[in-house]
Amino acid sequence: MSNDRKAKAFPLSRALALLLLALCGLLAFAPPSFAQDPFADFFGGLFGGGGKRAPVTRPEEPSRVRRIMPHQENRPPTYWRGGEAARSAAPKRAVRRSVEPSPGGGAEPTQERKETEVAANYFVAVMGDTLGILLANGLEETFADKPEIGVLRKSKESSGLVRDDFYDWQKAAREIANGQQKVDVAVVMIGSNDRQALRQGGESSEPFSPRWREIYVARIDAFLATFHEKKIPVIWVGLPVMKNENFSADMGKLDEIFRERVEKSGGVYVDLWDALADEKGQFSAFGPDVNGQIVKLRTADGVHLTDAGALSVAHFVANEIKKLYESRKPAPPQQTQPTAAAPPSGPQLPGQTSTAPANPAAPLVFRSPVKPSTTAAPTLPDRPAIGPVQSLTASPVASGASELARRAPSSPPASGDAQALAHHVFIEGGEPPPRPNRADDDSWRPAVH
């Protein structure tokens, strides 16, 4: 391009740039209807199309917010459901649908349905750390078909029996046991955050040291005594095997303490170690669910439970809860048969019917139609060890036969001994006499050397 053409093109491009800047300035002070489609309004008004157009409304897109929880050893996984809101939620009420029959009898397609709310009357308080929260999720799903059993969420994430400065479980246990909310069973699953130093009275004790164990056992006993004073049974759920070997070994030490103190106090201890381990007793992220299908039961951190794992653990705990629930049910009243009135002692007047019931029938006693015989069974003559010998190489003429094969003659009638034996076995119900070297011959003979 020559210099003259460049000089002519420069003012044109500069004019276009100034025009765009002017349009942008107008858009800043334009009304909302004009700002939705400014170019169509501008050029439409320029060529007679009119600048008035219906405003275009677009549906607002929902905001996408990802809440990612920081991953720590004592924190639940990112998909974990529960928390403070779940603990403060009121017990759910199940709705049962019952169909009322029509006045004329039978079922009609236009009959009305009546919904009745069944409120829970047996409450299970689930306490513990994050594993306790996941256990409560599984118990809620397990008891979905039993609306009379309610699950109370009383767990606290990242808590334990060591750090009472973070969350005091001794105080919480007293509030739960003495609160206005009725508690029939206390379920505890705690300890995954307790492998740390314990501070009390200005001194610090290393994990699993003699002093640490003494204080830790005292706190467990105080926790259990709070519910035993209120006659509330306690179900303590042990900790499962963990992915990290050192972590798993410490959890095994805690399980030994839990089992000893719970069984000593008369509570129920649920052992999960073998249930969530492989055949060698080691950590396995996969295992059978409640339906027997192999699914993933543990999360990637090797500590927490998946939804299927929480449901599987809840299955073991629910069995113990059902036992306690069934034991609290009142026994059904026994139906007593009315006693027969005694017959009148005086003479019976004419036309008066006797009110004395007929004699009850004698109890039925089953007797076999076959009466075993006490007499000895008849014996048959001994059969020869070897039957009649037939020559396979002799000619038919020599053997007296005129054809290769003949119809076998009819068997002779049974002898009297055979008939007596058949009558003894099939009619009298006796046993046939044993024969030597047969299966029913139980006589002992010394070995022949």
KOLPAMAR-855291 format. One record per residue (C-alpha): x, y, z; residue in three letters. Coordinates in pm, 1 decimal. Each point is the difference from the previous one (the first is absolute). Example, Ala and Ser with C-alpha at 12.3 -4.5 7.8 and 13.67 -1.06 7.14 Angstrom:
BEGIN
@east = 1230.0, north = -450.0, up = 780.0, residu = ALA
@east = 137.0, north = 344.0, up = -66.0, residu = SER
! end
This chain:
BEGIN
@east = 0.0, north = 0.0, up = 0.0, residu = MET
@east = 133.8, north = 344.0, up = -91.1, residu = SER
@east = 34.1, north = 287.1, up = 241.0, residu = ASN
@east = -303.5, north = 177.6, up = -152.3, residu = ASP
@east = -223.6, north = -297.9, up = 60.6, residu = ARG
@east = 127.4, north = -30.2, up = 356.8, residu = LYS
@east = -77.4, north = 363.9, up = 59.1, residu = ALA
@east = -357.2, north = -47.3, up = -130.1, residu = LYS
@east = -63.5, north = -320.4, up = 196.9, residu = ALA
@east = 115.5, north = 138.5, up = 331.0, residu = PHE
@east = -281.6, north = 256.7, up = 41.3, residu = PRO
@east = -258.2, north = -270.8, up = -84.8, residu = LEU
@east = 126.7, north = -241.6, up = 264.8, residu = SER
@east = 21.6, north = 283.4, up = 249.2, residu = ARG
@east = -361.5, north = 92.4, up = -68.4, residu = ALA
@east = -115.7, north = -357.3, up = 55.3, residu = LEU
@east = 182.8, north = -14.7, up = 330.7, residu = ALA
@east = -160.6, north = 325.1, up = 114.1, residu = LEU
@east = -343.1, north = -134.8, up = -99.7, residu = LEU
@east = 47.5, north = -313.8, up = 211.4, residu = LEU
@east = 107.4, north = 207.2, up = 297.7, residu = LEU
@east = -311.9, north = 212.7, up = -35.6, residu = ALA
@east = -220.8, north = -306.8, up = -9.3, residu = LEU
@east = 161.9, north = -133.6, up = 314.8, residu = CYS
@east = -61.4, north = 332.1, up = 171.8, residu = GLY
@east = -364.6, north = -6.0, up = -97.8, residu = LEU
@east = -41.2, north = -354.6, up = 133.7, residu = LEU
@east = 111.9, north = 111.2, up = 340.7, residu = ALA
@east = -297.3, north = 241.5, up = 29.7, residu = PHE
@east = -249.4, north = -204.4, up = -203.3, residu = ALA
@east = -310.6, north = -156.1, up = 158.5, residu = PRO
@east = -0.9, north = -374.3, up = 74.6, residu = PRO
@east = -225.7, north = -83.0, up = -292.5, residu = SER
@east = 240.9, north = 166.7, up = -240.0, residu = PHE
@east = 305.6, north = -161.2, up = 155.6, residu = ALA
@east = -128.7, north = -351.9, up = -64.4, residu = GLN
@east = 41.4, north = 29.5, up = -378.0, residu = ASP
@east = 153.2, north = 341.1, up = -78.2, residu = PRO
@east = 112.0, north = -70.2, up = -356.4, residu = PHE
@east = -340.3, north = -122.4, up = -112.7, residu = ALA
@east = -169.3, north = 301.1, up = 155.9, residu = ASP
@east = 248.6, north = 241.3, up = -152.7, residu = PHE
@east = -4.8, north = -135.0, up = -353.9, residu = PHE
@east = -371.9, north = -74.2, up = 19.4, residu = GLY
@east = -74.7, north = 358.9, up = 83.5, residu = GLY
@east = 241.0, north = 113.8, up = -263.8, residu = LEU
@east = -175.4, north = -191.6, up = -281.0, residu = PHE
@east = -357.5, north = 48.8, up = 120.4, residu = GLY
@east = -35.1, north = -323.9, up = 185.8, residu = GLY
@east = -64.0, north = 179.0, up = 329.5, residu = GLY
@east = 207.2, north = -20.0, up = 310.4, residu = GLY
@east = -273.9, north = -141.1, up = 223.7, residu = LYS
@east = 41.9, north = -372.8, up = 57.3, residu = ARG
@east = -136.4, north = -225.0, up = 273.7, residu = ALA
@east = 261.0, north = -57.9, up = 264.5, residu = PRO
@east = 150.0, north = -347.0, up = -12.2, residu = VAL
@east = -8.9, north = -175.4, up = 334.4, residu = THR
@east = 244.4, north = -282.4, up = 63.0, residu = ARG
@east = -31.2, north = -246.9, up = 286.9, residu = PRO
@east = 249.7, north = 54.3, up = 271.8, residu = GLU
@east = 254.3, north = -279.7, up = 26.2, residu = GLU
@east = 44.7, north = -144.0, up = 347.5, residu = PRO
@east = 322.3, north = 89.0, up = 164.5, residu = SER
@east = 244.1, north = -286.7, up = 17.6, residu = ARG
@east = 185.7, north = 0.4, up = 326.6, residu = VAL
@east = 239.2, north = -278.9, up = 94.7, residu = ARG
@east = 59.6, north = -41.3, up = 369.0, residu = ARG
@east = 313.9, north = -195.9, up = 54.8, residu = ILE
@east = 80.1, north = -98.2, up = 356.2, residu = MET
@east = 370.7, north = 0.9, up = 87.6, residu = PRO
@east = 127.7, north = -356.2, up = 8.1, residu = HIS
@east = 138.7, north = -95.0, up = 338.1, residu = GLN
@east = 29.6, north = -325.8, up = 184.1, residu = GLU
@east = -278.6, north = 89.2, up = 240.2, residu = ASN
@east = -217.6, north = 162.2, up = -265.2, residu = ARG
@east = -269.4, north = -173.7, up = -204.5, residu = PRO
@east = 35.2, north = -39.2, up = -379.1, residu = PRO
@east = -121.8, north = 268.9, up = -237.1, residu = THR
@east = -329.3, north = -172.4, up = -81.4, residu = TYR
@east = -85.3, north = -49.4, up = 369.3, residu = TRP
@east = -357.5, north = 88.1, up = 91.0, residu = ARG
@east = -94.3, north = 105.2, up = 349.5, residu = GLY
@east = 153.3, north = 258.5, up = 229.3, residu = GLY
@east = -150.9, north = 248.5, up = 240.5, residu = GLU
@east = -327.9, north = 31.1, up = -191.1, residu = ALA
@east = -53.0, north = -374.6, up = 2.1, residu = ALA
@east = 58.1, north = -22.1, up = 374.6, residu = ARG
@east = -256.4, north = 268.1, up = 74.8, residu = SER
@east = -264.4, north = -143.1, up = -231.5, residu = ALA
@east = -319.1, north = -125.7, up = 160.7, residu = ALA
@east = -85.3, north = -371.0, up = -22.5, residu = PRO
@east = -177.2, north = -83.3, up = -322.4, residu = LYS
@east = -352.5, north = -130.0, up = -7.9, residu = ARG
@east = -87.2, north = -269.1, up = -247.4, residu = ALA
@east = -325.2, north = 10.7, up = -193.5, residu = VAL
@east = -197.2, north = -317.4, up = -43.6, residu = ARG
@east = -273.2, north = -19.0, up = -263.2, residu = ARG
@east = -304.7, north = -202.9, up = 90.3, residu = SER
@east = -292.8, north = -64.6, up = -235.8, residu = VAL
@east = -349.1, north = 15.8, up = 145.5, residu = GLU
@east = -247.3, north = -244.6, up = -156.1, residu = PRO
@east = -308.5, north = 132.4, up = -168.4, residu = SER
@east = -332.0, north = -15.5, up = 187.2, residu = PRO
@east = -137.8, north = -258.8, up = -241.6, residu = GLY
@east = 296.2, north = -230.5, up = 47.3, residu = GLY
@east = 273.7, north = -87.4, up = -241.9, residu = GLY
@east = 274.5, north = 215.4, up = -140.0, residu = ALA
@east = -89.7, north = 282.4, up = -235.7, residu = GLU
@east = 245.9, north = 201.1, up = -210.6, residu = PRO
@east = -151.9, north = 327.3, up = 128.7, residu = THR
@east = 42.6, north = -72.6, up = 368.9, residu = GLN
@east = 162.7, north = 261.3, up = 217.8, residu = GLU
@east = 343.9, north = -43.4, up = 152.9, residu = ARG
@east = 66.3, north = 102.2, up = 355.9, residu = LYS
@east = 348.3, north = 103.7, up = 113.9, residu = GLU
@east = 92.7, north = -53.6, up = 362.1, residu = THR
@east = 321.0, north = 115.2, up = 163.2, residu = GLU
@east = 181.5, north = -253.0, up = 215.6, residu = VAL
@east = 220.6, north = 179.1, up = 252.6, residu = ALA
@east = 305.9, north = -167.9, up = 143.6, residu = ALA
@east = -35.9, north = -130.6, up = 354.1, residu = ASN
@east = 338.8, north = -174.8, up = 38.8, residu = TYR
@east = 302.9, north = 225.6, up = -31.9, residu = PHE
@east = 361.4, north = -93.8, up = -69.0, residu = VAL
@east = 261.7, north = 267.1, up = 80.9, residu = ALA
@east = 312.2, north = -40.4, up = -216.9, residu = VAL
@east = 313.2, north = 163.8, up = 145.0, residu = MET
@east = 357.9, north = 16.6, up = -121.5, residu = GLY
@east = 228.5, north = 167.7, up = -249.5, residu = ASP
@east = -29.7, north = 5.3, up = -379.9, residu = THR
@east = -35.7, north = -378.7, up = -8.4, residu = LEU
@east = -292.8, north = 39.8, up = 239.4, residu = GLY
@east = -162.6, north = 245.9, up = -240.5, residu = ILE
@east = 38.6, north = -244.5, up = -287.6, residu = LEU
@east = -141.2, north = -275.7, up = 220.1, residu = LEU
@east = -306.7, north = 213.5, up = 70.5, residu = ALA
@east = -52.0, north = 39.5, up = -374.5, residu = ASN
@east = 4.1, north = -376.4, up = -41.8, residu = GLY
@east = -237.2, north = -57.3, up = 292.3, residu = LEU
@east = -251.1, north = 247.6, up = -139.9, residu = GLU
@east = -5.3, north = -188.9, up = -328.8, residu = GLU
@east = -14.0, north = -336.5, up = 175.7, residu = THR
@east = -300.6, north = 98.4, up = 212.9, residu = PHE
@east = -181.1, north = 172.9, up = -286.0, residu = ALA
@east = -263.7, north = -275.0, up = 7.8, residu = ASP
@east = -40.4, north = 29.6, up = 379.3, residu = LYS
@east = -137.9, north = 349.7, up = 68.1, residu = PRO
@east = -46.8, north = -83.1, up = 367.2, residu = GLU
@east = 381.3, north = 2.7, up = 45.3, residu = ILE
@east = 154.3, north = 346.7, up = -16.8, residu = GLY
@east = 369.5, north = 85.1, up = -36.8, residu = VAL
@east = 135.8, north = 298.1, up = 196.3, residu = LEU
@east = 320.3, north = 151.3, up = -139.2, residu = ARG
@east = 223.0, north = 96.1, up = 291.7, residu = LYS
@east = 345.8, north = -37.0, up = -158.2, residu = SER
@east = 264.9, north = 267.9, up = -34.0, residu = LYS
@east = 254.4, north = -7.2, up = -280.0, residu = GLU
@east = 371.8, north = 6.6, up = 89.7, residu = SER
@east = -85.8, north = -76.5, up = 363.7, residu = SER
@east = 123.2, north = -268.6, up = 237.3, residu = GLY
@east = 52.9, north = -92.4, up = 361.6, residu = LEU
@east = 351.6, north = 150.5, up = 14.2, residu = VAL
@east = -60.6, north = 364.5, up = -97.2, residu = ARG
@east = -265.9, north = 100.2, up = 251.6, residu = ASP
@east = 102.2, north = 362.6, up = -59.4, residu = ASP
@east = -134.7, north = -31.6, up = -356.2, residu = PHE
@east = -316.0, north = -193.8, up = 90.8, residu = TYR
@east = -80.1, north = -132.1, up = 346.1, residu = ASP
@east = -173.7, north = -334.6, up = -45.6, residu = TRP
@east = -47.9, north = -42.6, up = 375.9, residu = GLN
@east = -215.0, north = 310.9, up = 7.3, residu = LYS
@east = -175.4, north = -91.8, up = -324.4, residu = ALA
@east = -85.9, north = -346.0, up = 132.4, residu = ALA
@east = -163.8, north = 149.4, up = 309.4, residu = ARG
@east = -202.5, north = 240.6, up = -212.3, residu = GLU
@east = -117.0, north = -280.2, up = -229.8, residu = ILE
@east = -88.9, north = -241.1, up = 279.7, residu = ALA
@east = -174.1, north = 263.1, up = 216.6, residu = ASN
@east = -156.1, north = 202.5, up = -281.7, residu = GLY
@east = -367.7, north = 33.2, up = -83.5, residu = GLN
@east = 42.8, north = -212.9, up = -313.1, residu = GLN
@east = -72.7, north = -363.9, up = 76.9, residu = LYS
@east = 293.9, north = -235.7, up = -64.3, residu = VAL
@east = -54.8, north = -376.3, up = 0.0, residu = ASP
@east = 338.1, north = -118.0, up = -136.1, residu = VAL
@east = 340.1, north = 171.1, up = -12.5, residu = ALA
@east = 227.1, north = -95.0, up = -293.7, residu = VAL
@east = 364.1, north = 113.9, up = 13.9, residu = VAL
@east = 266.0, north = -10.7, up = -273.2, residu = MET
@east = 298.5, north = 214.5, up = 94.0, residu = ILE
@east = 378.5, north = -13.1, up = 29.4, residu = GLY
@east = 140.6, north = 66.7, up = -347.5, residu = SER
@east = 138.1, north = 337.5, up = 121.4, residu = ASN
@east = 136.5, north = -120.8, up = 336.9, residu = ASP
@east = 352.8, north = -105.5, up = -100.4, residu = ARG
@east = 151.4, north = 318.2, up = 144.5, residu = GLN
@east = 139.7, north = 131.1, up = 325.4, residu = ALA
@east = -241.6, north = 43.1, up = 287.2, residu = LEU
@east = 22.3, north = 307.3, up = 223.9, residu = ARG
@east = -146.0, north = 6.0, up = 349.0, residu = GLN
@east = 101.1, north = 195.8, up = 307.2, residu = GLY
@east = 278.9, north = 184.8, up = -177.6, residu = GLY
@east = 178.0, north = -320.3, up = -107.5, residu = GLU
@east = 13.3, north = -164.2, up = -340.2, residu = SER
@east = 0.4, north = -376.6, up = -48.8, residu = SER
@east = 118.5, north = -171.2, up = -315.3, residu = GLU
@east = -247.6, north = -222.3, up = -184.8, residu = PRO
@east = -43.0, north = -347.5, up = 149.7, residu = PHE
@east = 235.6, north = 68.8, up = 288.1, residu = SER
@east = -105.8, north = -136.3, up = 342.4, residu = PRO
@east = -119.9, north = 342.9, up = 116.7, residu = ARG
@east = -177.5, north = 63.7, up = -331.0, residu = TRP
@east = -176.9, north = -334.5, up = 21.0, residu = ARG
@east = -105.5, north = 62.3, up = 360.4, residu = GLU
@east = -162.7, north = 334.4, up = -81.7, residu = ILE
@east = -154.3, north = -131.5, up = -321.5, residu = TYR
@east = -158.7, north = -300.0, up = 176.2, residu = VAL
@east = -139.1, north = 228.8, up = 272.5, residu = ALA
@east = -168.8, north = 215.7, up = -264.3, residu = ARG
@east = -155.9, north = -303.2, up = -168.9, residu = ILE
@east = -132.4, north = -128.4, up = 333.3, residu = ASP
@east = -147.4, north = 339.9, up = 83.9, residu = ALA
@east = -162.4, north = 18.3, up = -342.5, residu = PHE
@east = -160.3, north = -343.9, up = 42.0, residu = LEU
@east = -108.8, north = 67.5, up = 358.2, residu = ALA
@east = -198.4, north = 304.4, up = -112.0, residu = THR
@east = -234.3, north = -215.0, up = -208.6, residu = PHE
@east = -7.4, north = -293.7, up = 239.6, residu = HIS
@east = -131.4, north = 228.1, up = 272.5, residu = GLU
@east = -296.9, north = 75.1, up = -225.5, residu = LYS
@east = -35.5, north = -369.2, up = -91.1, residu = LYS
@east = 76.5, north = 74.7, up = -364.4, residu = ILE
@east = 175.8, north = -292.9, up = -173.9, residu = PRO
@east = 322.1, north = 83.8, up = -184.4, residu = VAL
@east = 116.8, north = -153.3, up = -328.2, residu = ILE
@east = 366.6, north = 80.7, up = -61.1, residu = TRP
@east = 119.9, north = -48.1, up = -358.6, residu = VAL
@east = 366.5, north = -85.4, up = -43.4, residu = GLY
@east = 230.3, north = 169.4, up = -248.1, residu = LEU
@east = 71.8, north = -178.5, up = -330.3, residu = PRO
@east = 335.5, north = -90.7, up = -148.0, residu = VAL
@east = 175.5, north = 296.2, up = -162.5, residu = MET
@east = 211.7, north = 33.3, up = -314.1, residu = LYS
@east = 308.0, north = 135.1, up = 177.2, residu = ASN
@east = 168.2, north = -277.5, up = 200.2, residu = GLU
@east = 107.4, north = 218.6, up = 292.8, residu = ASN
@east = -339.6, north = 166.0, up = 14.9, residu = PHE
@east = -169.3, north = -338.6, up = -17.2, residu = SER
@east = 216.1, north = -137.1, up = 283.7, residu = ALA
@east = -99.9, north = 291.9, up = 223.8, residu = ASP
@east = -367.7, north = -52.4, up = -82.8, residu = MET
@east = 41.1, north = -364.4, up = 101.0, residu = GLY
@east = 134.4, north = 108.4, up = 338.8, residu = LYS
@east = -299.3, north = 226.7, up = 49.1, residu = LEU
@east = -238.1, north = -282.6, up = -90.5, residu = ASP
@east = 151.7, north = -215.3, up = 272.5, residu = GLU
@east = -66.1, north = 275.4, up = 254.2, residu = ILE
@east = -354.5, north = 55.1, up = -126.9, residu = PHE
@east = -88.1, north = -369.1, up = 11.0, residu = ARG
@east = 133.9, north = -45.7, up = 353.5, residu = GLU
@east = -178.1, north = 300.9, up = 150.9, residu = ARG
@east = -330.5, north = -50.4, up = -183.6, residu = VAL
@east = -31.2, north = -369.6, up = 81.0, residu = GLU
@east = 93.7, north = 68.7, up = 362.4, residu = LYS
@east = -278.1, north = 256.5, up = 28.6, residu = SER
@east = -258.5, north = -231.9, up = -155.3, residu = GLY
@east = -26.4, north = 173.9, up = -336.7, residu = GLY
@east = 2.6, north = -143.1, up = -351.1, residu = VAL
@east = 319.9, north = 16.4, up = -206.5, residu = TYR
@east = -20.4, north = -32.0, up = -380.1, residu = VAL
@east = 327.9, north = -110.5, up = -159.2, residu = ASP
@east = 53.7, north = 122.5, up = -358.3, residu = LEU
@east = 362.0, north = -103.8, up = -49.3, residu = TRP
@east = -59.1, north = -327.6, up = -181.5, residu = ASP
@east = -314.5, north = 129.3, up = -171.9, residu = ALA
@east = 194.1, north = 270.5, up = -191.6, residu = LEU
@east = 324.0, north = -193.2, up = -53.3, residu = ALA
@east = 101.4, north = -257.1, up = -260.5, residu = ASP
@east = 59.8, north = -369.4, up = 61.8, residu = GLU
@east = 349.5, north = 80.9, up = 130.5, residu = LYS
@east = -128.4, north = 257.4, up = 248.9, residu = GLY
@east = 145.2, north = 292.4, up = -195.7, residu = GLN
@east = -158.1, north = 318.9, up = -132.7, residu = PHE
@east = -219.5, north = -36.5, up = -306.3, residu = SER
@east = -189.6, north = 285.7, up = -162.0, residu = ALA
@east = -249.2, north = -243.0, up = -155.3, residu = PHE
@east = -227.9, north = -252.4, up = 158.8, residu = GLY
@east = -353.1, north = -140.3, up = -4.1, residu = PRO
@east = -289.7, north = 231.8, up = 65.4, residu = ASP
@east = -330.7, north = -90.0, up = 163.9, residu = VAL
@east = -110.1, north = -170.7, up = -323.9, residu = ASN
@east = 318.0, north = -206.2, up = -35.0, residu = GLY
@east = 136.4, north = 204.6, up = -291.1, residu = GLN
@east = 367.7, north = 100.6, up = 2.8, residu = ILE
@east = 7.3, north = 380.5, up = 19.2, residu = VAL
@east = 231.5, north = 272.2, up = 128.1, residu = LYS
@east = -45.9, north = 36.7, up = 375.6, residu = LEU
@east = 287.6, north = 236.4, up = 90.1, residu = ARG
@east = 106.6, north = 334.6, up = -141.0, residu = THR
@east = 335.5, north = 79.3, up = -156.1, residu = ALA
@east = 142.8, north = 129.9, up = 329.7, residu = ASP
@east = -30.6, north = -348.1, up = 150.5, residu = GLY
@east = -184.8, north = 131.1, up = 308.1, residu = VAL
@east = -358.1, north = 96.4, up = -79.7, residu = HIS
@east = -292.3, north = -197.3, up = -139.5, residu = LEU
@east = -185.3, north = 33.2, up = -326.6, residu = THR
@east = -378.8, north = 2.1, up = -6.4, residu = ASP
@east = 2.7, north = -376.1, up = -60.0, residu = ALA
@east = 254.9, north = -45.7, up = 279.9, residu = GLY
@east = -208.4, north = 204.5, up = 244.9, residu = ALA
@east = -305.4, north = -208.3, up = -90.3, residu = LEU
@east = 196.9, north = -321.7, up = 50.8, residu = SER
@east = 124.2, north = 111.7, up = 343.5, residu = VAL
@east = -350.4, north = 111.7, up = 93.7, residu = ALA
@east = -124.5, north = -351.2, up = -80.9, residu = HIS
@east = 210.3, north = -147.3, up = 283.7, residu = PHE
@east = -110.6, north = 269.9, up = 244.1, residu = VAL
@east = -367.0, north = -21.7, up = -102.1, residu = ALA
@east = -11.0, north = -366.8, up = 98.1, residu = ASN
@east = 91.1, north = 90.2, up = 358.5, residu = GLU
@east = -247.0, north = 289.6, up = 3.5, residu = ILE
@east = -280.2, north = -228.0, up = -119.0, residu = LYS
@east = 75.5, north = -245.1, up = 281.1, residu = LYS
@east = -35.8, north = 276.7, up = 258.0, residu = LEU
@east = -310.8, north = 133.3, up = -170.9, residu = TYR
@east = -169.2, north = -340.4, up = -6.5, residu = GLU
@east = 84.8, north = -58.6, up = 365.9, residu = SER
@east = -178.3, north = 323.3, up = 96.2, residu = ARG
@east = -325.4, north = -103.3, up = -167.6, residu = LYS
@east = -266.9, north = -125.9, up = 243.5, residu = PRO
@east = -72.2, north = -371.2, up = -24.0, residu = ALA
@east = -333.1, north = -81.2, up = -169.2, residu = PRO
@east = -269.1, north = -106.1, up = 247.4, residu = PRO
@east = -53.2, north = -372.2, up = 17.4, residu = GLN
@east = -342.5, north = -115.9, up = -110.2, residu = GLN
@east = -158.9, north = -207.7, up = 276.4, residu = THR
@east = -269.0, north = -248.7, up = -91.1, residu = GLN
@east = -328.3, north = 41.9, up = 190.3, residu = PRO
@east = -50.6, north = -259.6, up = 269.2, residu = THR
@east = -300.1, north = -227.5, up = -34.0, residu = ALA
@east = -278.2, north = 49.7, up = 250.3, residu = ALA
@east = -53.5, north = -279.8, up = 249.5, residu = ALA
@east = -312.6, north = -208.8, up = -54.6, residu = PRO
@east = -286.7, north = 69.6, up = 237.6, residu = PRO
@east = 4.9, north = -220.4, up = 305.8, residu = SER
@east = -373.7, north = -5.0, up = 57.5, residu = GLY
@east = -262.1, north = -185.1, up = -199.6, residu = PRO
@east = -80.8, north = 127.0, up = -344.5, residu = GLN
@east = -346.1, north = 144.5, up = -53.1, residu = LEU
@east = -220.2, north = -112.9, up = -288.3, residu = PRO
@east = 75.7, north = 197.0, up = -318.8, residu = GLY
@east = 325.8, north = 127.2, up = 136.4, residu = GLN
@east = 301.1, north = -60.8, up = -220.5, residu = THR
@east = 333.8, north = -83.3, up = 145.4, residu = SER
@east = 262.4, north = 275.3, up = -27.3, residu = THR
@east = 289.5, north = -232.8, up = 66.4, residu = ALA
@east = 231.0, north = -15.3, up = -303.9, residu = PRO
@east = 72.9, north = -323.7, up = -169.1, residu = ALA
@east = 312.8, north = -182.9, up = 101.2, residu = ASN
@east = 296.5, north = 137.2, up = -192.2, residu = PRO
@east = 143.4, north = -230.2, up = -258.3, residu = ALA
@east = 308.4, north = -192.5, up = 96.4, residu = ALA
@east = 327.1, north = 137.7, up = -133.5, residu = PRO
@east = 97.9, north = -137.0, up = -334.7, residu = LEU
@east = 291.6, north = -238.2, up = 10.5, residu = VAL
@east = 168.0, north = -97.6, up = -323.9, residu = PHE
@east = 64.3, north = -367.1, up = -35.6, residu = ARG
@east = 171.3, north = -158.6, up = -293.3, residu = SER
@east = -225.7, north = -233.6, up = -201.5, residu = PRO
@east = 285.3, north = -249.1, up = -14.4, residu = VAL
@east = 61.2, north = -175.5, up = 328.8, residu = LYS
@east = 355.7, north = -127.4, up = 26.9, residu = PRO
@east = 7.5, north = -371.0, up = 65.7, residu = SER
@east = 182.2, north = -129.7, up = 301.6, residu = THR
@east = 36.7, north = -346.3, up = -146.8, residu = THR
@east = 312.8, north = -107.7, up = -178.3, residu = ALA
@east = 5.2, north = 43.7, up = -375.8, residu = ALA
@east = -27.8, north = -316.7, up = -207.0, residu = PRO
@east = 315.0, north = -106.4, up = -179.1, residu = THR
@east = 37.3, north = -99.9, up = -361.1, residu = LEU
@east = 216.0, north = -283.1, up = -121.0, residu = PRO
@east = 353.2, north = 103.0, up = -81.5, residu = ASP
@east = 65.0, north = 76.6, up = -360.5, residu = ARG
@east = 290.2, north = -168.2, up = -170.1, residu = PRO
@east = 307.1, north = 214.4, up = -39.0, residu = ALA
@east = 13.1, north = -85.3, up = -371.7, residu = ILE
@east = -311.2, north = -42.5, up = -216.0, residu = GLY
@east = -54.2, north = -250.7, up = -277.8, residu = PRO
@east = 282.3, north = -1.9, up = -251.9, residu = VAL
@east = -90.0, north = 62.2, up = -360.9, residu = GLN
@east = 250.8, north = -87.7, up = -267.7, residu = SER
@east = 65.2, north = 275.3, up = -248.9, residu = LEU
@east = 191.4, north = -215.4, up = -249.5, residu = THR
@east = -213.4, north = -316.7, up = -11.5, residu = ALA
@east = -212.4, north = -65.5, up = -306.8, residu = SER
@east = -378.2, north = 35.4, up = 27.6, residu = PRO
@east = -54.4, north = -367.7, up = -82.6, residu = VAL
@east = 229.9, north = -115.5, up = 276.8, residu = ALA
@east = -171.6, north = 225.3, up = 250.3, residu = SER
@east = -343.7, north = -117.7, up = -112.8, residu = GLY
@east = -112.3, north = 339.9, up = -129.9, residu = ALA
@east = -134.2, north = 41.5, up = -351.2, residu = SER
@east = 27.3, north = 377.6, up = -17.7, residu = GLU
@east = 246.7, north = 262.6, up = 110.0, residu = LEU
@east = -228.1, north = 178.9, up = 243.4, residu = ALA
@east = -325.3, north = -102.4, up = 156.2, residu = ARG
@east = -245.8, north = 177.1, up = 222.2, residu = ARG
@east = 81.8, north = -58.5, up = 359.9, residu = ALA
@east = -254.4, north = -216.7, up = 177.5, residu = PRO
@east = -227.2, north = 167.2, up = 247.3, residu = SER
@east = 141.1, north = 16.6, up = 350.2, residu = SER
@east = -138.0, north = -264.1, up = 233.4, residu = PRO
@east = -232.5, north = 114.7, up = 274.6, residu = PRO
@east = 164.4, north = 122.0, up = 311.9, residu = ALA
@east = 58.3, north = -257.1, up = 264.7, residu = SER
@east = -161.6, north = 10.5, up = 339.7, residu = GLY
@east = 318.6, north = 134.7, up = 158.4, residu = ASP
@east = 18.1, north = 289.5, up = -246.2, residu = ALA
@east = -364.2, north = 88.8, up = 55.3, residu = GLN
@east = 49.6, north = -9.9, up = 374.6, residu = ALA
@east = 301.0, north = 229.0, up = -27.5, residu = LEU
@east = -190.6, north = 248.5, up = -220.2, residu = ALA
@east = -290.2, north = 1.7, up = 246.0, residu = HIS
@east = 243.6, north = 54.3, up = 285.7, residu = HIS
@east = 169.4, north = 299.1, up = -166.5, residu = VAL
@east = -281.8, north = 178.8, up = -184.4, residu = PHE
@east = -301.2, north = -80.3, up = 218.3, residu = ILE
@east = 132.1, north = -45.3, up = 350.9, residu = GLU
@east = 271.3, north = 265.8, up = -36.2, residu = GLY
@east = 285.2, north = -227.8, up = 99.9, residu = GLY
@east = 354.2, north = -6.8, up = -129.9, residu = GLU
@east = 146.8, north = -262.2, up = -233.1, residu = PRO
@east = 264.2, north = -224.8, up = 148.7, residu = PRO
@east = 354.8, north = 107.6, up = -83.6, residu = PRO
@east = 206.7, north = -208.5, up = -236.1, residu = ARG
@east = 371.0, north = -56.2, up = 43.3, residu = PRO
@east = 224.0, north = 246.4, up = -183.7, residu = ASN
@east = -297.3, north = 223.9, up = -84.4, residu = ARG
@east = -37.2, north = 366.3, up = 96.6, residu = ALA
@east = -245.0, north = -77.0, up = 279.1, residu = ASP
@east = 230.8, north = -260.1, up = 157.3, residu = ASP
@east = 140.3, north = 174.8, up = 307.3, residu = ASP
@east = 148.9, north = -308.2, up = 160.7, residu = SER
@east = 366.9, north = 34.0, up = 85.8, residu = TRP
@east = 248.6, north = -255.9, up = -115.1, residu = ARG
@east = 369.4, north = -2.8, up = 83.8, residu = PRO
@east = 238.3, north = 53.7, up = -286.1, residu = ALA
@east = 144.2, north = -318.5, up = -146.7, residu = VAL
@east = 379.4, north = 9.9, up = -11.7, residu = HIS
! end
